[in-house]
Amino acid sequence: MSYVIGIDLGTGSVKALLVNKQGELCGEASRSYPLLQPQAGYSEQDPEQWVEQTIEALRALLEQSGVNPDEVEGISFSGQMHGLVLLDANGDVLRPAILWNDTRTTAQCRRIEAVLGDRLLDVTKNAALEGFTLPKLLWVQEHEPELLDRAAVFLLPKDYLRYRITGSLHMELSDAAGTLLLNVTGGSWSEEICDAFGLDRKLCPSLVGSLEQTGTVQGDFGRRCGLTETTRVFAGGADNACGAVGAGIVAPGAALCSIGTSGVLLSYEEENRDFGGKLHFFNHAQPDSYYAMGVTLAAGYSLDWLKKTVAPDESFESLLSAAGEVPAGAGGLLFTPYLVGERTPHADSAIRGSFIGLDGAHRREHLTRAVLEGITFSLNESVERLREAGVAVDTIVSIGGGAKSGLWLQMQADIFGAAVVSLENEQGPALGAAMLAAVGSGWFESLSDCAAIFVRRARTFSPDAERTATYRELFGLYRDVYESTKELNHRLHAFR
């Protein structure tokens, strides 16, 4: 029997999946690690924790499954994007990694915009946001210059983990697309951007594609986790790229809705499109392709907030069941899920959420339905941006918390005006990573062939014409809320 392992290096934990040639899940293990928040707005982690907890997860996976390590042909990775890991000439970490959700770099984002102007979007296809890697590098340049002087290279989280496994330094392309240092359509580092900010181009490691082998499991790492030196190691992909692969979004016409703490709406692209920075545009893990992506910062988080606030002792199932008794439109109540600011299409860290139209007749079930609808309206902003750019969005695969409720899946179909599909066995980015290892190991000719075996669709929800018409009207009102409340929220920001 032959197996591959997909490793998903997330923000709070690492997850390892063992999969066979039939795409069957044969084992799973995860381990968590702490988030470091030394002051407000800072979010960091110790990269050594990623390594140690991955070793623990792999050892548990092999022990629990009983699989012979010699039968594990390959491993690959999914990883949290944008995090800055600085290494010195000896390959040692110089400081804790600065993560994607760190918000200290607003001033550096404004500097990037001032220096590059329109060239930023021309080259990187993405706007300057605090989450990206270049602003973090500039923060270190300004606040810890002695560390940057000692730095020999920078890596992203999963690329650092892979370096520790193989001893080889590379950065994988779909992850590099989130640095603001990559010429996305050219697939190469931008010398222009490096030079504009006085960054030594040697800081940027050599680039590899997601399916490329970067080495094998080496020495001490293999001995500690139980894998052998015959296990091949492949480059992997950014978490959203791997999430798309794991949902079968590897061909034209495919789109994905992923609702977790945040929400993602992305579509597969094979040509260069200009979204004016309103959507992210990144290299895909599928060779020679891209994906366009919009983000709702507080998607599942908004529902979790509501439950903790109004129904802490009730299950999500009960809460959503009651909301199902309320007609579309929640009795004239709108909710905007801006609890922690918003990303798409409003890159606004000061905006906050609103209930609009609240009256004494509304009950908890109305609030719940309004929150579900508001989250989905926010994601529909990205659907509409795609359609305005000429992208056909007819079928959307839904994963995450939003795919666990039939009510919410039908609501997505009605609001998106598209067929919404759930999966039989959803494993997210870790499965996508395993699929990259499977194709890299030669099990399949392409990711499309692999998806035909590994990704199994379950139910399809078709839009209801009457509800879709209702939601189209409500969506127009929803879009007005941002501009109507923006100034008030920015004035209130001083009181937070």
Sequence and secondary structure as in RCSB ss.txt:
>XXXX:A:sequence
MSYVIGIDLGTGSVKALLVNKQGELCGEASRSYPLLQPQAGYSEQDPEQWVEQTIEALRALLEQSGVNPDEVEGI
SFSGQMHGLVLLDANGDVLRPAILWNDTRTTAQCRRIEAVLGDRLLDVTKNAALEGFTLPKLLWVQEHEPELLDR
AAVFLLPKDYLRYRITGSLHMELSDAAGTLLLNVTGGSWSEEICDAFGLDRKLCPSLVGSLEQTGTVQGDFGRRC
GLTETTRVFAGGADNACGAVGAGIVAPGAALCSIGTSGVLLSYEEENRDFGGKLHFFNHAQPDSYYAMGVTLAAG
YSLDWLKKTVAPDESFESLLSAAGEVPAGAGGLLFTPYLVGERTPHADSAIRGSFIGLDGAHRREHLTRAVLEGI
TFSLNESVERLREAGVAVDTIVSIGGGAKSGLWLQMQADIFGAAVVSLENEQGPALGAAMLAAVGSGWFESLSDC
AAIFVRRARTFSPDAERTATYRELFGLYRDVYESTKELNHRLHAFR
>XXXX:A:secstr
  EEEEEEE SSEEEEEEEETT  EEEEEEEE   B SSTT  EE HHHHHHHHHHHHHHHHHHH   GGGEEEE
EEEE SS BEEE TTS B S EE TT  TTHHHHHHHHHHHTTHHHHHHSS   TTSHHHHHHHHHHH HHHHHH
  EEE HHHHHHHHHHS   EEHHHHTTTT EETTTTEE HHHHHHTT  GGGS  EE TT EEEE  HHHHHHH
   TT EEE  EEHHHHHHHHTT  STT EEEEESSSEEEEEEESS    TTSSEEEE SSTT EEEEEEETTSH
HHHHHHHHHH TTS HHHHHHHHTTS TTTTT EEE  TT B SS  BSS   EEES  TT  HHHHHHHHHHHH
HHHHHHHHHHHHHTT    EEEEEEGGGS HHHHHHHHHHHTSEEEEESS  HHHHHHHHHHHHHTTS SSHHHH
HHHH  EEEEE   HHHHHHHHHHHHHHHHHHHHHHHHHHHHGGG 
